[in-house]
Structure formats: C-alpha cells, structure tokens
Amino acid sequence: MSTTPVGHAPDPDLERARAGDDAAFERLVAPLRRELHAHCYRMLGSVHDADDALQDALVRAWRAIERFEGRPDRPGALRAWLHTVATNASLDVVARRGRRALPMDLGPSSEQPGDDPPLTEVAWLGPYPDLPDATVEERETVELAFVAALQHLPGNQRAALLLMEVLGFSAAEVASMMATTTASVNSAVQRARATLAAKVDGPSQQRTLRTLSDAQLAATVARYTAALEAGDAETLVALLTADVTWAMPPNAEWYRGTAAVTAFLEAAPLRTPWRHVPARANGQLAVGCYTWEPDAARWRGMVLDVLTLAPDGRIAEVTAFIGPENLALVGLPATLPADTPVTAPG
C-alpha cells in the first residue's frame, strides 16, 4: 500500500528503489554520501572504519527501503533516516572496537628518543581527507583535536552530540533516531559538551587559518619542509611553539617542548634524506614526507605530517601518521622521481 499522502506526488526514485531498483537507490543516497561518511569518521576516528560502517549502513538501508515512509511533505526524512542507520552501524563498531587513540592518550611524553616498536594492537586515530567544497563548520568538525576528543565520549553521547550540534537535528528528532527520550538526549549532550570543553583548548584550526594569509601559510610549510630536508634544527625549532607536541602513531612515544622535540629530531629525522609535498588533511595543513629508496632510485612516501598552528602562526602540534596508506588517503602519489628538487625556504 502506498504511503504517499493525498495531493503529493511520489518521489520516482524512491518508488523505483522500493521496487528493487538499486540504481535509483544510489541516486537517492548520492547527495548525502559525503555527509554520511564524515559522520561515520567523526564517530569512529578512522577512514577504514568509516568506509566499513557506511557500507554496512547502506546495505541495511537498501534492505529496509521498502519500509521507509518517505513523503514529499517531509523533505528531510530520508536524511534523518539514513543518519539513523549510519549512526547505528557506527555504534556497532564502537561496541566491538572501542575508541581510537593518539599517543598522548596512552601515557606521558618522552624526554629522550626511544626505539620501541610500533604498537600494532592499538586502534589508532587516523587522518581524514580534506573536503574541498566544505564549509568552515564542516572542516572544524573533522579537525584532529575535535575528533580525538570525541573518542573520549561513550558511544551514545558521541552520537547525540554529533546528531544535534554538527548535523543540526533537534533533540526530539535525535530522541526518535536513537530510540530514547528527549530528556535523555539533552542530558547526554550536556555531559558530552563538558568532556569536550576539557579536551579541546583554544580556537579551532579554521579560525586560526583564517587569520593568516595564504602566503603566510605557504611560507610556513615551505620553511618547515626546507628545514627538514636540510637537517636544520635551528630553523625548524624556530617555527615551533615552546610547548610543541610531536606524535607519530603507530609509535607510542611522543614528545612535548622544544628540548625533547629537538633531541628526537636530531636522533633520526634530521639525519634522514627527505622530500616533501604540501597537502591538506582534517581541514588542516599537512605535508607528505618521502624518504629515499636507493634500490629503486626514487623517493617513497612514508609519513603524513598533519600540522596544527597556534594563533601566532607557529606550529603547535605535529601529528606524523606513519605509513604510505596515509599519503594515498589524501591523494598524494606513492613515489616521487629521483630528481625531485629540495624545497626552497619560504
């Protein structure tokens, strides 16, 4: 029996999808796919997990589309329904895996360089590709600090906060989506806000980046990469804040302050040949880092540095995601030719 109210024409693609037309279902989902994927990433802190959760959600939605009561007089119903399915799929992953972490979540900073092996058993937070057409608000909600803080929330608080404060659903809508009460949603969001306020300090990267010109940002990246390529500790440290942090997941050790960071850099990174390619990740400045591969006579991508800038333009955090898959994630090539030039200082 049709669920379309009298006087409203049915959505042709919805009717076709209900009849088993998967192409019509894809057309329904396509305008919301990026938003759904970003929601899954915020929930889970991993592109790989977000891919799986979104795929699972779309399979669930496809199987249930016949029961979806979409109506032309409720234009946001499909969006709410798909986000309900994606949220539930993400919560299932949270229940199985737990939260994603950065090295700072596991223990205190190191004073001296270490050589501990990577902790492969830890579910590490990962980077997210930049969203070129996104709003400032969308980019703020995939910044590393925000996504890392979200991982400290229980799943229900994480979901309620994101559905209300990022995606703009009302408390009553979220209560319906999460099969709970409006009072429970408001309570969960209030507790989530308190936790985030304690975890996220200072302005967002979007606010900071908007106070600096494109020329200033380009010069910061150029000086940073030129110093690494030249092994120039003095120039590099001058770009950093006094309380800079440097982390390298999946390695557990991390460093705070210019003395500890300098000791780490001089122990290995500044002794290593590098070439770099500017990038963007999590709405932030990023740099793809390539090391020399002598057997193949080329530069191979190994690390994606995501930079967090302080309001004065200096670098406050470097999160160096180790692994070539992180460069591919943001659209960088796997290798560079042997004659790739060094970076000129900005």
Disulfide bonds with the S-S distance in Angstrom:
none
